[in-house]
Amino acid sequence: MFLLILLVLSSPDWTQQHLTYPVDYCKLAAVCIHDNRMVCATTEDGCSRRTFIDQCDMYEYNCDFGARYRKYTGVQTATCKGKQDFRCN
């Protein structure tokens, strides 16, 4: 019984946290399930926006090109001079 308790208490050390910072978009893309719900995404500075088929495609793009797009929340910055995607409003 003592060994079982010791085993249970030591098991958290064996686990690996998958969603720690920095976000690994390649791992997210590998496990993501496509739902075909269009996503408007923005860069971290908010100056560039793109439309993706779904969130999984955004993860794949971030993985392939080293980008850091995230789902657009609707807050615009006034200092941006980048070209905006016409489908992202």
C-alpha positions as CSV (number, residue, x, y, z in Angstrom):
1,M,0.0,0.0,0.0
2,F,2.8,2.4,0.8
3,L,4.4,1.7,-2.6
4,L,1.2,2.5,-4.3
5,I,0.9,5.9,-2.5
6,L,4.5,6.7,-3.3
7,L,3.9,5.8,-7.0
8,V,0.9,8.1,-7.2
9,L,2.6,11.0,-5.5
10,S,5.7,10.8,-7.8
11,S,3.7,10.4,-11.0
12,P,3.3,14.2,-11.7
13,D,7.0,14.4,-12.2
14,W,6.7,12.0,-15.1
15,T,4.0,14.0,-17.0
16,Q,4.8,16.6,-19.7
17,Q,2.9,19.8,-20.0
18,H,2.0,20.4,-23.7
19,L,0.5,23.8,-23.6
20,T,3.3,25.8,-21.9
21,Y,4.7,29.1,-23.1
22,P,6.0,29.5,-25.8
23,V,3.2,27.9,-27.7
24,D,4.4,25.1,-30.0
25,Y,2.1,25.6,-33.0
26,C,3.5,22.4,-34.7
27,K,2.2,20.3,-31.8
28,L,-1.2,22.1,-31.9
29,A,-1.4,21.6,-35.7
30,A,-0.7,17.9,-35.3
31,V,-3.6,17.2,-32.9
32,C,-6.1,19.8,-34.2
33,I,-9.3,18.6,-35.8
34,H,-10.4,20.7,-38.8
35,D,-13.9,22.1,-38.4
36,N,-14.0,24.5,-41.5
37,R,-15.1,27.5,-39.4
38,M,-13.3,30.5,-40.9
39,V,-11.0,32.4,-38.5
40,C,-9.7,35.9,-38.8
41,A,-6.3,36.1,-37.2
42,T,-3.9,38.9,-36.3
43,T,-0.2,39.1,-35.5
44,E,0.9,39.9,-31.9
45,D,1.3,43.6,-32.7
46,G,-2.2,43.7,-34.4
47,C,-0.8,45.3,-37.6
48,S,-1.4,42.3,-40.0
49,R,-4.5,40.2,-40.3
50,R,-5.3,37.1,-42.4
51,T,-8.2,34.8,-43.0
52,F,-7.7,31.1,-42.5
53,I,-10.1,28.2,-43.3
54,D,-10.1,27.2,-39.7
55,Q,-8.0,27.5,-36.5
56,C,-6.1,24.3,-37.5
57,D,-4.9,26.0,-40.7
58,M,-3.8,29.0,-38.6
59,Y,-1.7,26.6,-36.5
60,E,-0.2,25.0,-39.6
61,Y,0.7,28.3,-41.1
62,N,2.4,29.4,-37.8
63,C,4.3,26.2,-37.7
64,D,5.4,26.2,-41.4
65,F,6.4,29.9,-41.6
66,G,7.4,30.7,-38.0
67,A,4.6,33.2,-37.7
68,R,2.7,34.1,-34.5
69,Y,-0.9,34.7,-35.7
70,R,-3.6,34.3,-33.1
71,K,-7.4,34.5,-33.3
72,Y,-8.6,38.1,-33.9
73,T,-10.4,39.6,-30.9
74,G,-11.8,42.8,-32.6
75,V,-9.4,45.3,-31.0
76,Q,-7.6,47.4,-33.6
77,T,-4.5,49.4,-33.2
78,A,-4.3,52.9,-34.7
79,T,-0.5,52.7,-35.4
80,C,-0.7,49.9,-38.0
81,K,0.4,50.6,-41.6
82,G,0.2,46.9,-42.8
83,K,-2.1,45.6,-45.5
84,Q,-5.3,44.1,-44.0
85,D,-7.0,41.1,-45.4
86,F,-10.3,42.3,-46.9
87,R,-12.3,39.5,-45.2
88,C,-11.2,40.4,-41.7
89,N,-13.3,43.3,-40.5
